[in-house]
Amino acid sequence: MILTELLRSGEARLRDAGVEDAWLEAEVLLRHALGLSREVLLARLREPLPPRAQETFEALLRRRLAREPTPYIVGHWEFYGLDLACTPAALIPRPETELLVEYALEWVKGQGSRVRALRIVDVGTGNGAIAVALAVHLPDVRIVGIDVSRPALALARRNAEAHGVADRVAFVQGALLMPLRGRCELIVANLPYVPTQTYRGLVPEIREHEPEQALHAGRRGTALIEELLAQAPRHLRPGGLLLAEHAWNQGKRLREAAHASFPDADIETKRDLARIERMLVVETSAE
């Protein structure tokens, strides 16, 4: 058997099991089994199987057929061009969350001479994806990552160290902004926002493997973000920015909550690439 035959067999089994993007998933698992980059694998598809390759691939494939997410199987995943460690201790970073990073980077770079004094807070940091991505692209800022989960924070520190930004990102345990001392210019948040009814209907990859406390947010799904908005005025400096990811149908309620906390701020909802309302934007007025 050659590599391409093994890849096609894996793709067929994943497809028959209802796994989306079966070819890509099979390719990622095979690359992990062989320890090869995508470019090298594609160049060797007509070559015979290396020793034990089929056995190793089969073990990975069985885990995926049991609906374990691929990022947890291979132990890493890409976010904003960075290869980040992923474990069940934290949520798997999603492409739509890159919108927060893009908007935050654009805003920071427009601050001119203020950049060196900026302090950014990442609330619900998880595996540190947002905090690490911002630190990599903003070498002059200080970042605080907050999460209630000690195992998630350990994973976030590991990612910060792997990308050489551990000296500029401090990770602290606590709920929302409660552990924060002092004020900041930018708050970014990817908090749990999945309502109970939606959570019960999620696919097994999410519901059975990713941490519930990083997803499930009660009956409406907005409680944690609303509490963040209530706490934020004590910590966000004038002329500051707050960004919070949310579900497609939560924008109106969160804009209302933001107006209650920041009556003089510019408040809007940004859409993602699929044109779905995805991110609350609150920009406070300067003194």
N, C-alpha and C positions, 0 to 999 in steps of 0.2 A: 504494500500500500504506500502511496505517496501522500505528501502533506495535503494537497488539494482535495484528495478523496476523504481524508479524515475531517477536513474543514467542512466539506459538503455534507457529510454524515451528521456532524454536530449541528449544522444549521437546520437540517431537515428535522431532527429530533426536537430542537427548540421551537421551530415553527409549528410542528404538530402539537406541542404543548401550549401553544398560544402566546409564546414570548414574542413581543414586538422587536423589530430590528434584529431578527434571528441571525442573519449573516454577520453583522457587526459584533453581536455578542459572542458568537462562536469564534470569530477572529480574535477578539480580545482575550478570551480564555485560552486559545491555542498559543497566542504570543506569550501569555503568562506561563504556560506550561513549558514552553521552549526557552524562555528568557530572551526573546528576540524583539527587536523593534519592528514596527509595521513595515518599514521599507525592506528590511532584511527578510522578513517572513514572505512578503509578496515575491521577492526575488528567488525564493527557494521552494515555491509551491510545487514544482515538478520533481523535487528531490525525494528519495525514500525517507521513511520515518526514522528519526534517530532512536537509539535504544531507550525503551521505557516511555517514549513519548505518548503512545496510545493509552497506556495505563494512567499516566499523570493527567492527560486531557480528560479521560473518562471520569476520574475522581472529581475534577472541577465541574464537568458537565452535570454530574449527578447532583451537585450542590445547587447549580442553577436551575435544574429541572424541579428541585424542591422549592423553588421560588425565592432562594436567597439572592439578594441583589449582587450584581457583578462587582460593583466597587468594594463591597465587603469581602468578596471572594478573592479578588486580586490585591486588596489592601491599599489601593490608592485610586485617585480620580482627578481629572483635570478641572480646574476652575480658573477662569480668567488667564489662561495660558500657563498656570502653575500646576505642577504635579503635587497633589496633597495627599497625605496619609488619611485613609478612611477606615474606621472601625465602627461596630455597632454602638460605641459610646456616644456617637453624634450623628446628626442628620447628614445625609449625602448632599453635597452642594449641588444646586440646580442651576442650569443656564440662565433662567429668568432672574436669579439673584445678582447676576453680573450687572444688571441695570443700576442697582444701588452703587456698585463700585464705579461704573462709568460716570454717573451723575456726580458722585462725591468728588472724583478726580477733577472733573470739569470745574466744579465750584471752587475747590481748593486752589487750582492753578489760576483762577481769576482773582485771588485775594492779594496778589502782588507782594508787597513787603511784609504782609501779615503772616505769610506762610510759615516762616521759621518759628513763630510763637504759637501756632495752632495746636490745639489738643483735640483729638478725636476719640469718641467713645463708641465701641461696637457692643450693643446690648443683645444678648443671646448669641454669643460668638460661636458656639458649637465647636467645630474642629478648627476654628480660626480663619476660615476661608476669606471673609471680608477683611478682617484686620490685617492678615498677612499680605493680601493683594494690595491693600492701600499702603502698607509700610514699604513694600517692594518698589512701588511707583512714586512714593513721597518720602524721600530720604531725610527730609528736614523736620518731619512732624513727629509728635509723640502720640501713641495710641494706647488706650485701655480697652481690653476685652473682658466682658462680664458674662458669667453664666452661672446657673444654679448647680450645674453638674460638675463634680470634681473630676470624674473620668474624662468628660469632654474637654475640660481645661488642660488636663495632662496631654491630650491629643493635640490641642491647639498649641501648646508650648513646643511640642515635638515638630509641628509644621513651621513654627516661627524659627526654630533653630535650624531646620533643614534649609530654609531660604535666607538665612543670615540676617534676620531682623529681630532676634530675641532681645537684643539690647535696647530696642526702641518700642517694644510692645509688652505691656504689663498685663498679665491675666489675673483676674481676681474673682473669687466666688461670691455670689450673692444674687438677690432678686432684683431685676430691673436696675434702677439707678441707686438703690439703697446703699451699696458699698462705695459709691463714688464720693471722693473728697474734692471739694473745689468745683470750679466751673469749666466749661469746654465750649468750643466753637462749632463742633459738628457731632451730631448723634446719628448713628446708623443702626437700624434694628431689623433683624429677620427673626421675629418672635413667632411662637406657635399661633396659628390663626385658623386651623381647621375646625369647623363646628362639629358637634357630636354626631349628628346624622350623617354628615359627609364622611367623617372618620370611619364609621361602621361599614361604609361601602367601599373603602379604599382597597386596592389590589393587595394580595398577600405580601408582595415584595415590600410594601410600605407598612401595612398594618401589623404584620407579624415579625418584622425584622428591624425597622427603624425605631428609635426611642419614642414612645408615646408622648412623653413630656415635651418633646421638641416639635410636636405636631398638633396634638389635640388641645383645643382651647375653649372647651365648654359649649354651651348651647348655641350662642351666636358666633363664637370664634374671635370676637373683638376685644374681650375683656382685658387681656394683657396689654394690648396696644393702647387701649383707652387709659389704663393705669400708667403706662409710660408717659402718655401725654399729660396726665395730671401731675406727674413728678417733674417733668422736663423744665418748667419755668424756673425752678430753683437752681437749675444747673446749666442751662443754655444761655450763653452770653448774648447781649444785644448784637444784632447783625449776624447771628448764627443760623445754622441750618439743621433741621431734623428730617431724616428719611426713614420711612418704615414700609417694608413690603407687606402686602395684604392680599386677600382673595378677590376674585373678580367682582363680587357683589357687596363689598364692604366699604367702598370708597366714600359714599355719601355719609354714612354713619361716622366714619373716622374724620371726615372734613368737619362735621358738626362738633365732634369732640375736640378737634384741634382749635376751632374758633373759640370754644369755651375756655380753653387754656391760654390761647394766644390771640386775643381779640384784635390786635393791631398787626398781625403777621400776614404775609402773603401765603395763601394756602391753595394747593392744587393737587390733582391726581395725575400721575404719569402712566402712560400705557406702555406695555412691552412690545416686542416685535410682532406678536400675534394680534396687536391692537386691543389687548385686554387690559382693563384698569389694574395696575399692579403695585404702584408705589405712592404713598402719601408724601408730599413735599411741604414742609413748613419752614419759611424763611422769615426770621424775626427782623423787626426794624432796628436800625442802628440808633444809638442814643444821640 
